Amino acid sequence: MKKLIVLTLLALSAFGAFGQSEKEHKIVFQMATADEKEQGSLGRQINNVLAYWPDAKIEVVVHSAAIEYMMKVKSVDKENIEALLAKDVTFAVCRNTMKRKGVSEEEIIDGAVFVPVGIAEIVEKQETGYAYIKAGY
């Protein structure tokens, strides 16, 4: 009988019956397109994820043709980006792209962070357990 109880307790603990903490969800989105429809869909996708997993850690890596998405004057989604920043979503902008396109930090929406190489940032996030999602549809 004692063995049966021990086995039952072990089985229950394996299935999380004793208050194991909920899994941490970490997602890195890659935004590399100039397509404004795809850029607009990113905010909806992130809001859907946050509605389902309110504590998810989300980072959007912006590089290449998407640089205008993060520019104060040129962004078609600035208000949405600012709302997501207020929800602790990280927007990481690639310095390589900024240099190539002649974009300064002052031109980027306030609250963004800057990373040396966008692709390297995505790889590093994946190496630390982030799930990768290509932004858009």
For each residue, the residues with C-beta under 8 A, 3 or more apart:
1: 4 5
2: 5 6
3: 6 7
4: 1 7 8
5: 1 2 8 9
6: 2 3 9 10
7: 3 4 10 11
8: 4 5 11 12
9: 5 6 12 13
10: 6 7 13 14
11: 7 8 14 15
12: 8 9 15 17 18
13: 9 10 16 17 18 20
14: 10 11
15: 11 12
16: 13 19 20
17: 12 13
18: 12 13
19: 16
20: 13 16
21:
22: 55
23:
24: 55 57
25: 49 53 55 56 57 131
26: 56 57 58 125 128 129 130 131
27: 49 56 57 58 59 130 131 132 133
28: 58 59 60 61 121 122 125 126 130 131 132 133
29: 42 45 46 58 59 60 61 133 134 135
30: 60 61 63 118 122 132 133 134 135
31: 39 42 60 61 62 63 66 69 135 136
32: 62 63 64 65 66 118 135
33: 38 39 64 65 66 135 136
34: 39 65 66 68 69
35: 38 39 136
36: 39 40 76 77
37: 40 41
38: 33 35 41 42 135 136 137
39: 31 33 34 35 36 42 66 69 76 77 135 136
40: 36 37 43 44 76 77 80
41: 37 38 44 45 135 136 137
42: 29 31 38 39 45 46 60 77 135 136
43: 40 46 47 77 80 81 83 84
44: 40 41 47 48
45: 29 41 42 48 49 133 135
46: 29 42 43 49 50 58 60 84 89
47: 43 44 50 51 84
48: 44 45 51 52
49: 25 27 45 46 52 53 56 58
50: 46 47 53 54 56 58 87 89
51: 47 48 54
52: 48 49
53: 25 49 50 56
54: 50 51
55: 22 24 25
56: 25 26 27 49 50 53
57: 24 25 26 27 130
58: 26 27 28 29 46 49 50 89 90
59: 27 28 29 89 90 91 92 121 125 130
60: 28 29 30 31 42 46 84 89 90 91 92 135
61: 28 29 30 31 92 94 115 118 121 122 125
62: 31 32 66 67 69 70 91 92 93 94 97 112 118
63: 30 31 32 66 67 93 94 96 97 118 119
64: 32 33 67 94 97 118
65: 32 33 34
66: 31 32 33 34 39 62 63 69 70
67: 62 63 64 70 71 93 94 97 98 101 103
68: 34 71 74 75
69: 31 34 39 62 66 75 76 77 81
70: 62 66 67 75 81 91 93 108 109 112
71: 67 68 74 75 103 107 108 109
72: 75 78 107 108 109 110
73: 107
74: 68 71
75: 68 69 70 71 72 78 81 109
76: 36 39 40 69
77: 36 39 40 42 43 69 80 81
78: 72 75 81 82 109
79: 82 83
80: 40 43 77 83 84
81: 43 69 70 75 77 78 84 85 91 109
82: 78 79 85 86 109 111
83: 43 79 80 86 87
84: 43 46 47 60 80 81 87 89 91
85: 81 82 88 89 91 109 111 112
86: 82 83
87: 50 83 84
88: 85
89: 46 50 58 59 60 84 85
90: 58 59 60 113
91: 59 60 62 70 81 84 85 109 111 112 113
92: 59 60 61 62 112 113 114 115 118 121
93: 62 63 67 70 97 98 108 112 113 114 115 118
94: 61 62 63 64 67 97 98 114 115 116 117 118 121
95: 98 99 114 115 116 117
96: 63 99 100 116 117 118
97: 62 63 64 67 93 94 100 101 103 118
98: 67 93 94 95 101 102 103 104 105 108 114
99: 95 96 102
100: 96 97
101: 67 97 98
102: 98 99
103: 67 71 97 98 107 108
104: 98 107 108
105: 98 108 114
106:
107: 71 72 73 103 104
108: 70 71 72 93 98 103 104 105 112 114
109: 70 71 72 75 78 81 82 85 91 112
110: 72
111: 82 85 91
112: 62 70 85 91 92 93 108 109
113: 90 91 92 93
114: 92 93 94 95 98 105 108
115: 61 92 93 94 95 118 120 121
116: 94 95 96 120 121
117: 94 95 96 120 121
118: 30 32 61 62 63 64 92 93 94 96 97 115 121 122
119: 63 122 123
120: 115 116 117 123 124
121: 28 59 61 92 94 115 116 117 118 124 125
122: 28 30 61 118 119 125 126 132
123: 119 120 126 127
124: 120 121 127 128
125: 26 28 59 61 121 122 128 130 132
126: 28 122 123 129 130 131 132
127: 123 124
128: 26 124 125
129: 26 126
130: 26 27 28 57 59 125 126
131: 25 26 27 28 126
132: 27 28 30 122 125 126
133: 27 28 29 30 45
134: 29 30
135: 29 30 31 32 33 38 39 41 42 45 60
136: 31 33 35 38 39 41 42
137: 38 41
